[in-house]
Amino acid sequence: MTAPLTERYFLPIAAPISWNMLGETVTVPGLGGTAGFTLVSFLTAPLPVDSRLDYVLLCHEDADEFIWRFADPATKLVSKTDSGDTASWVTLPAAGTLETTVFVRKTGTTLATVSLTQQVVEPANSAPLACRG
């Protein structure tokens, strides 16, 4: 049987899994010595300008609220989302330093703060393409 087209691009990951196999990651230990929380950026820095940058938070402990904050001092971007979702995304319109932070909460108490800082750059060859007629 052939896998559906949407599943053909996922490679099987042999045990033991390492979270950095998914992209650029940072892990904050949890309470009681657990693995805690791992923030994953599916693209590794430097990140391209004007691209959708997807993030997911892997929870190795129970949590019920996630406050996402994206900040870039160069473009003065500050975006904050309060949700129960462990995934979020952002797009930067210009080069800069993207600071992605997730405040992990359970019943109103902050369990962890997970942060990842990445550079966002213009493409190396930013000259417009010539049209051939």
Secondary structure, 3 states (H helix, E strand, C coil): CCCCHHHCCCCCCCCCCCHHHHCEEEEECCHHHCCCEEEEECCCCCEECCCCEEEEEEECCCCCEEEEEEEECCCCEEEEEEECCCEEEECCCCCEEEEEEEEEEECCEEEEEEEEEEEEECCCCCCCCCCCC
